[in-house]
């Protein structure tokens, strides 16, 4: 690494965005599809949620229902994969770990994006530093990225978009900023959604440069404080700080539509128990406890030939818990209360709410007894599943066949905890 000059004079923020992240993750383990057109589908193989550049060039649009583009995909021999969120989450964690070697201040914005603070550097070495970031992430994880650097988070988003569009990899927005903002459509500005962009167009604000030059009073009156902050950030005035510590969730919902309709309560129980296991594992990872558990089920609202049924049941726990066994016992009880025979169910889910920090939990006389009984067991289960793959240890009530699981006809079945998933070069 080249020598770094340090400074504290200017705010410098970099946005690192993984290119076609889900596609890139699939390509990691299948070298033969590196140059081929690839798409990844959403849950139950419903819509296109990630596309390689080759697929984009063939006219595949983001969010397009799979059945609408199936002929185009078949005709062009585009590779299709069902989503594998366990894989994407694991690769994301690896990318974020690499980023922390470049700056102590990292905000994980999404599964494939992160802001990092580079204010400690002299601006003359910034672009080279950005290239080093890209190079190390690619070398250590295999994931290609784009890096946008500017004086604010909003401008770094603009820079990142330009880096992707121009395929330069790294863009440091420091010169001719106004000229670039004039070419940047208002609907692509970070924080400007579909409805807000319509409002701006009505008021003759068509690009980022127009918004930059609108008065704060007008923006606040027409939109909100966030709109005013966006305009300020486009002027190079930092208003949106990095959030290094992620806020703990207030509730945890796990639900999935079934791959096929489910009628009997045994299969519904399997799905609810499986969702409960996942939710409990998530809140334990955040060192949280749940005070309330909700179970919900529903049939398809689009099936005109059958009666629609939807219901839910909420149970308040006497003592907040993250113990899978305790939560499952209550979830199954709630399910039995709302289940109705004769319906074809399409979806079931579970919500853990009123979450609180385990360390700040209000204790009573029974708390130490219950904690000592379950903590070691839960820790052992989480450790084993982390090391050997999810469901290495599970609850018998979760079942084995899981015929109700969502459709994943194009799953690559890659598991980073399995040697069988290692890529084979030259095949």
C-alpha positions as CSV (number, residue, x, y, z in Angstrom):
1,X,0.0,0.0,0.0
2,X,1.3,3.5,-0.9
3,X,2.1,6.0,1.9
4,X,-0.9,8.0,3.2
5,X,-1.1,11.6,4.0
6,X,-3.4,12.5,6.9
7,X,-5.6,15.6,7.3
8,X,-8.6,16.7,9.2
9,X,-9.5,19.7,7.1
10,X,-12.2,18.2,4.9
11,X,-15.1,15.8,5.1
12,X,-14.6,12.9,2.7
13,X,-17.1,10.1,2.4
14,X,-16.8,7.0,0.2
15,X,-19.7,4.8,-0.9
16,X,-18.7,1.2,-1.8
17,X,-21.4,-0.6,-3.8
18,X,-21.1,-4.3,-4.9
19,X,-21.8,-4.7,-8.6
20,X,-24.9,-6.9,-9.3
21,X,-24.2,-8.4,-5.9
22,X,-26.5,-11.5,-5.9
23,X,-25.2,-12.4,-9.4
24,X,-21.6,-11.8,-8.3
25,X,-22.1,-14.2,-5.3
26,X,-23.4,-16.9,-7.6
27,X,-20.5,-16.4,-10.0
28,X,-18.0,-16.9,-7.2
29,X,-18.8,-20.6,-7.1
30,X,-19.4,-21.1,-10.8
31,X,-16.5,-19.7,-12.8
32,X,-18.0,-20.9,-16.1
33,X,-20.8,-18.3,-15.9
34,X,-18.4,-15.3,-15.3
35,X,-19.0,-13.9,-18.8
36,X,-22.5,-15.2,-19.3
37,X,-25.8,-13.3,-18.9
38,X,-27.2,-14.2,-15.4
39,X,-30.3,-13.2,-13.4
40,X,-31.3,-14.0,-9.8
41,X,-35.0,-14.4,-8.8
42,X,-36.9,-13.3,-5.7
43,X,-38.7,-15.6,-3.2
44,X,-40.7,-18.4,-4.9
45,X,-38.9,-17.5,-8.2
46,X,-41.3,-14.5,-8.6
47,X,-39.4,-11.5,-10.0
48,X,-35.9,-10.6,-11.3
49,X,-34.0,-8.9,-8.4
50,X,-30.4,-9.0,-9.7
51,X,-29.0,-8.9,-13.3
52,X,-25.5,-9.1,-14.8
53,X,-24.6,-6.4,-17.2
54,X,-25.0,-8.9,-20.1
55,X,-28.6,-9.6,-19.0
56,X,-29.3,-5.8,-18.7
57,X,-28.0,-5.4,-22.3
58,X,-30.5,-8.0,-23.4
59,X,-33.4,-6.0,-22.1
60,X,-34.1,-7.8,-18.8
61,X,-35.5,-5.2,-16.4
62,X,-35.3,-5.0,-12.6
63,X,-38.4,-6.3,-10.8
64,X,-39.8,-7.9,-14.0
65,X,-42.0,-11.0,-13.2
66,X,-40.2,-14.1,-14.2
67,X,-43.1,-15.5,-16.2
68,X,-43.1,-12.4,-18.4
69,X,-39.4,-12.7,-19.4
70,X,-39.1,-16.5,-19.4
71,X,-39.2,-16.7,-23.2
72,X,-36.6,-14.0,-23.5
73,X,-34.4,-15.8,-21.0
74,X,-34.8,-19.2,-22.7
75,X,-34.1,-17.7,-26.2
76,X,-30.9,-16.0,-25.1
77,X,-29.8,-18.9,-22.8
78,X,-29.6,-16.6,-19.8
79,X,-28.5,-18.4,-16.6
80,X,-31.2,-18.3,-13.9
81,X,-30.8,-18.7,-10.2
82,X,-33.2,-18.7,-7.2
83,X,-32.2,-16.4,-4.4
84,X,-29.9,-17.8,-1.7
85,X,-29.9,-15.2,1.1
86,X,-27.8,-17.3,3.4
87,X,-25.0,-17.2,0.8
88,X,-25.5,-13.4,0.1
89,X,-25.4,-12.6,3.8
90,X,-22.2,-14.5,4.4
91,X,-20.4,-12.9,1.4
92,X,-21.7,-9.5,2.6
93,X,-20.2,-9.9,6.0
94,X,-16.8,-10.8,4.4
95,X,-16.9,-7.6,2.2
96,X,-17.8,-5.4,5.2
97,X,-14.9,-6.9,7.2
98,X,-12.5,-5.9,4.4
99,X,-13.8,-2.4,4.4
100,X,-13.0,-2.1,8.1
101,X,-9.3,-2.5,7.2
102,X,-9.5,0.8,5.4
103,X,-11.3,3.0,7.9
104,X,-12.4,2.7,11.5
105,X,-15.7,4.5,10.6
106,X,-17.9,2.2,8.5
107,X,-21.7,2.5,8.1
108,X,-23.2,-0.7,6.7
109,X,-26.1,0.8,4.6
110,X,-27.4,-2.4,3.1
111,X,-26.4,-6.0,2.2
112,X,-24.3,-4.7,-0.7
113,X,-23.5,-1.0,0.2
114,X,-21.5,0.8,2.8
115,X,-20.3,4.3,3.6
116,X,-16.8,4.8,5.0
117,X,-15.2,7.9,6.4
118,X,-12.0,8.9,4.6
119,X,-11.7,12.4,6.2
120,X,-8.3,11.4,7.7
121,X,-6.7,11.4,4.3
122,X,-5.3,14.1,2.0
123,X,-7.5,14.5,-1.1
124,X,-4.6,14.0,-3.4
125,X,-4.3,10.3,-2.6
126,X,-8.0,9.6,-2.4
127,X,-8.6,8.1,-5.9
128,X,-5.7,5.7,-5.5
129,X,-7.0,4.7,-2.1
130,X,-10.4,4.0,-3.7
131,X,-8.7,1.8,-6.3
132,X,-6.9,-0.1,-3.4
133,X,-10.3,-0.6,-1.8
134,X,-11.7,-2.1,-5.0
135,X,-8.7,-4.3,-5.5
136,X,-8.5,-5.7,-2.0
137,X,-12.3,-6.5,-1.9
138,X,-12.0,-8.3,-5.3
139,X,-8.8,-10.2,-4.2
140,X,-10.1,-11.2,-0.8
141,X,-13.7,-11.9,-1.5
142,X,-14.0,-12.1,-5.3
143,X,-16.7,-9.4,-5.4
144,X,-16.4,-6.5,-8.0
145,X,-17.4,-3.1,-6.6
146,X,-17.8,0.6,-7.6
147,X,-16.5,3.4,-5.4
148,X,-18.0,6.9,-5.3
149,X,-16.1,9.5,-3.2
150,X,-17.3,13.0,-2.3
151,X,-17.7,15.5,0.6
152,X,-21.2,14.3,1.6
153,X,-23.1,11.0,1.6
154,X,-25.5,12.3,-1.1
155,X,-22.7,13.4,-3.4
156,X,-20.9,10.1,-2.9
157,X,-24.1,8.3,-4.1
158,X,-24.0,10.5,-7.2
159,X,-20.3,9.7,-7.7
160,X,-20.9,5.9,-7.3
161,X,-23.7,6.1,-9.9
162,X,-21.3,7.8,-12.3
163,X,-18.6,5.2,-11.6
164,X,-21.0,2.4,-12.5
165,X,-22.4,4.2,-15.6
166,X,-19.0,5.1,-17.0
167,X,-17.4,1.8,-15.8
168,X,-14.4,3.6,-14.3
169,X,-14.7,1.8,-11.0
170,X,-13.8,4.8,-8.9
171,X,-15.0,8.4,-9.1
172,X,-13.9,11.2,-6.8
173,X,-16.4,14.1,-7.2
174,X,-14.2,17.2,-6.6
175,X,-14.1,19.0,-10.0
176,X,-16.8,20.1,-12.4
177,X,-19.4,19.0,-9.8
178,X,-22.1,21.3,-11.2
179,X,-21.7,20.0,-14.7
180,X,-22.2,16.4,-13.5
181,X,-25.2,17.4,-11.3
182,X,-26.9,19.0,-14.4
183,X,-26.7,15.6,-16.1
184,X,-28.0,13.7,-13.0
185,X,-31.8,13.1,-13.2
186,X,-33.7,14.2,-10.1
187,X,-35.3,10.7,-9.7
188,X,-31.9,9.1,-9.2
189,X,-30.9,11.4,-6.3
190,X,-30.6,9.6,-3.0
191,X,-33.7,10.2,-0.9
192,X,-35.9,11.3,-3.8
193,X,-38.6,8.6,-4.4
194,X,-41.1,8.2,-7.2
195,X,-43.7,10.5,-5.7
196,X,-41.2,13.2,-4.7
197,X,-39.7,13.2,-8.1
198,X,-43.1,13.9,-9.6
199,X,-43.5,16.9,-7.3
200,X,-40.1,18.2,-8.3
201,X,-40.8,17.8,-12.0
202,X,-44.0,19.8,-11.6
203,X,-41.9,22.6,-10.1
204,X,-39.4,22.4,-12.9
205,X,-36.7,20.7,-10.9
206,X,-35.4,18.1,-13.3
207,X,-31.9,17.3,-12.1
208,X,-29.6,17.4,-9.0
209,X,-28.3,20.8,-10.0
210,X,-31.8,22.3,-10.0
211,X,-32.4,20.9,-6.5
212,X,-29.0,22.1,-5.3
213,X,-30.0,25.7,-6.1
214,X,-33.5,25.7,-4.6
215,X,-33.9,27.7,-1.3
216,X,-34.1,25.7,1.9
217,X,-37.3,27.4,2.9
218,X,-39.1,26.2,-0.3
219,X,-37.8,22.7,0.0
220,X,-38.8,22.4,3.7
221,X,-42.3,23.8,2.9
222,X,-42.8,21.6,-0.2
223,X,-41.3,18.4,1.2
224,X,-39.7,17.9,4.7
225,X,-36.5,18.3,6.6
226,X,-34.9,15.4,4.8
227,X,-35.6,17.1,1.5
228,X,-33.8,20.2,2.8
229,X,-30.9,18.1,4.0
230,X,-30.6,16.5,0.5
231,X,-30.4,19.9,-1.1
232,X,-27.7,21.0,1.4
233,X,-25.7,17.8,0.8
234,X,-25.7,18.5,-2.9
235,X,-24.1,21.8,-2.1
236,X,-21.3,20.0,-0.3
237,X,-22.5,20.7,3.2
238,X,-22.6,17.5,5.3
239,X,-26.0,17.1,7.0
240,X,-26.4,13.3,7.2
241,X,-24.0,11.7,9.6
242,X,-22.5,8.2,9.4
243,X,-24.4,5.7,11.5
244,X,-21.6,3.4,12.7
245,X,-23.7,1.6,15.3
246,X,-26.8,0.0,13.8
247,X,-30.0,0.5,15.7
248,X,-31.3,-2.7,17.2
249,X,-34.5,-3.9,15.7
250,X,-37.8,-3.2,17.5
251,X,-39.4,-6.3,16.2
252,X,-38.4,-9.4,14.1
253,X,-40.7,-10.8,11.4
254,X,-40.0,-14.0,9.6
255,X,-42.5,-15.2,7.0
256,X,-42.6,-16.9,3.6
257,X,-45.2,-17.7,1.0
258,X,-45.4,-21.5,0.5
259,X,-44.1,-23.2,-2.7
260,X,-47.5,-24.9,-2.8
261,X,-50.8,-24.6,-1.0
262,X,-50.9,-26.1,2.5
263,X,-54.0,-27.6,4.0
264,X,-53.1,-29.7,7.1
265,X,-52.1,-28.2,10.4
266,X,-49.0,-30.5,10.6
267,X,-47.3,-28.7,7.7
268,X,-48.4,-25.3,9.0
269,X,-46.8,-26.2,12.3
270,X,-43.6,-27.1,10.6
271,X,-43.4,-23.8,8.8
272,X,-44.3,-21.8,12.0
273,X,-41.7,-23.7,14.0
274,X,-39.0,-23.2,11.4
275,X,-39.8,-19.4,11.2
276,X,-39.7,-19.2,15.0
277,X,-36.3,-20.9,15.1
278,X,-34.9,-18.3,12.5
279,X,-36.4,-15.4,14.4
280,X,-35.1,-16.6,17.8
281,X,-31.6,-17.0,16.3
282,X,-31.7,-13.4,15.0
283,X,-32.7,-11.8,18.2
284,X,-30.1,-13.9,20.1
285,X,-27.5,-12.6,17.7
286,X,-28.5,-9.0,18.7
287,X,-28.5,-10.0,22.4
288,X,-32.3,-9.3,22.6
289,X,-35.3,-10.8,24.3
290,X,-38.9,-10.9,23.1
291,X,-41.9,-10.1,25.3
292,X,-44.6,-10.7,22.7
293,X,-45.0,-13.3,20.0
294,X,-47.5,-13.1,17.1
295,X,-48.4,-15.9,14.6
296,X,-50.3,-15.2,11.4
297,X,-51.7,-17.3,8.6
298,X,-53.6,-16.6,5.4
299,X,-54.9,-18.0,2.2
300,X,-54.4,-16.4,-1.2
301,X,-56.3,-13.1,-1.6
302,X,-56.3,-13.6,-5.4
303,X,-58.0,-17.0,-5.5
304,X,-61.5,-16.0,-6.6
305,X,-62.8,-19.6,-6.5
306,X,-62.1,-20.1,-2.8
307,X,-63.0,-18.2,0.4
308,X,-60.3,-15.9,1.8
309,X,-59.2,-16.5,5.4
310,X,-56.6,-14.5,7.4
311,X,-56.0,-14.5,11.1
312,X,-53.4,-13.9,13.8
313,X,-52.9,-14.5,17.4
314,X,-50.6,-12.6,19.9
315,X,-49.3,-14.0,23.1
316,X,-47.6,-11.9,25.8
317,X,-44.9,-13.9,27.5
318,X,-44.7,-13.8,31.3
319,X,-40.9,-13.4,31.1
320,X,-39.1,-12.0,28.0
321,X,-37.2,-14.8,26.3
322,X,-35.0,-15.7,23.3
323,X,-35.2,-19.4,24.1
324,X,-36.3,-21.2,20.9
325,X,-38.1,-24.0,22.8
326,X,-40.1,-21.5,24.9
327,X,-41.0,-19.4,21.9
328,X,-42.0,-22.4,19.8
329,X,-44.3,-23.7,22.5
330,X,-46.2,-20.5,22.5
331,X,-46.2,-20.2,18.7
332,X,-47.7,-23.7,18.2
333,X,-50.4,-22.8,20.8
334,X,-51.2,-19.6,18.9
335,X,-51.4,-21.5,15.6
336,X,-53.8,-24.1,17.0
337,X,-56.1,-21.2,18.2
338,X,-56.4,-19.6,14.7
339,X,-56.2,-22.7,12.4
340,X,-59.4,-23.5,10.5
341,X,-59.9,-26.8,8.7
342,X,-60.7,-26.9,5.0
343,X,-58.7,-23.9,3.8
344,X,-55.7,-23.9,1.5
345,X,-53.1,-21.7,3.1
346,X,-50.6,-19.7,1.1
347,X,-48.5,-18.0,3.8
348,X,-47.6,-18.2,7.5
349,X,-45.3,-16.1,9.6
350,X,-44.2,-15.1,13.0
351,X,-43.4,-11.7,14.7
352,X,-41.3,-11.3,17.8
353,X,-42.0,-7.8,19.2
354,X,-41.5,-5.7,22.3
355,X,-37.8,-6.5,22.0
356,X,-35.5,-5.4,24.8
357,X,-31.8,-5.6,25.4
358,X,-31.0,-8.8,27.3
359,X,-28.5,-7.0,29.6
360,X,-31.2,-4.5,30.6
361,X,-33.9,-7.0,31.2
362,X,-36.0,-6.5,34.3
363,X,-35.3,-9.5,36.4
364,X,-37.6,-11.4,38.8
365,X,-37.1,-14.4,41.1
366,X,-37.6,-16.9,38.2
367,X,-35.2,-15.3,35.7
368,X,-31.9,-16.8,36.9
369,X,-33.4,-20.3,37.0
370,X,-34.7,-20.1,33.4
371,X,-31.6,-18.4,32.1
372,X,-29.2,-21.0,33.5
373,X,-31.4,-23.7,32.0
374,X,-31.5,-22.4,28.5
375,X,-28.5,-20.1,27.8
376,X,-25.9,-22.8,27.3
377,X,-28.1,-24.9,25.1
378,X,-29.0,-22.0,22.8
379,X,-25.4,-20.9,22.6
380,X,-24.3,-24.4,21.6
381,X,-27.1,-24.6,19.0
382,X,-26.2,-21.2,17.5
383,X,-22.5,-22.1,17.4
384,X,-23.1,-25.4,15.7
385,X,-25.4,-24.0,13.1
386,X,-23.0,-21.2,12.4
387,X,-20.1,-23.6,11.9
388,X,-21.9,-26.4,10.0
389,X,-24.7,-24.6,8.3
390,X,-28.3,-23.7,9.3
391,X,-30.4,-26.6,10.6
392,X,-27.3,-28.7,11.5
393,X,-29.1,-28.8,14.8
394,X,-32.9,-28.2,14.8
395,X,-36.1,-29.0,16.7
396,X,-37.8,-32.2,15.7
397,X,-41.1,-30.3,15.4
398,X,-39.6,-28.3,12.4
399,X,-39.8,-31.5,10.3
400,X,-37.4,-32.9,7.7
401,X,-39.0,-32.9,4.3
402,X,-40.4,-29.3,4.5
403,X,-42.5,-29.8,1.4
404,X,-44.2,-26.5,2.1
405,X,-41.0,-24.5,1.5
406,X,-40.9,-21.8,-1.2
407,X,-40.2,-22.6,-4.8
408,X,-36.5,-22.6,-5.6
409,X,-36.4,-24.5,-8.9
410,X,-33.2,-22.8,-9.9
411,X,-31.3,-22.9,-6.7
412,X,-27.5,-23.3,-6.9
413,X,-27.6,-24.9,-3.4
414,X,-24.3,-23.2,-2.5
415,X,-23.5,-23.5,1.2
416,X,-20.3,-21.7,2.3
417,X,-20.1,-24.2,5.2
418,X,-19.8,-27.1,2.8
419,X,-16.6,-28.2,1.0
420,X,-18.9,-29.6,-1.7
421,X,-19.7,-26.0,-2.8
422,X,-16.1,-25.1,-3.5
423,X,-15.8,-23.9,-7.1
424,X,-14.1,-26.2,-9.6
425,X,-11.9,-24.3,-12.0
426,X,-11.9,-25.2,-15.6
427,X,-15.3,-27.0,-15.6
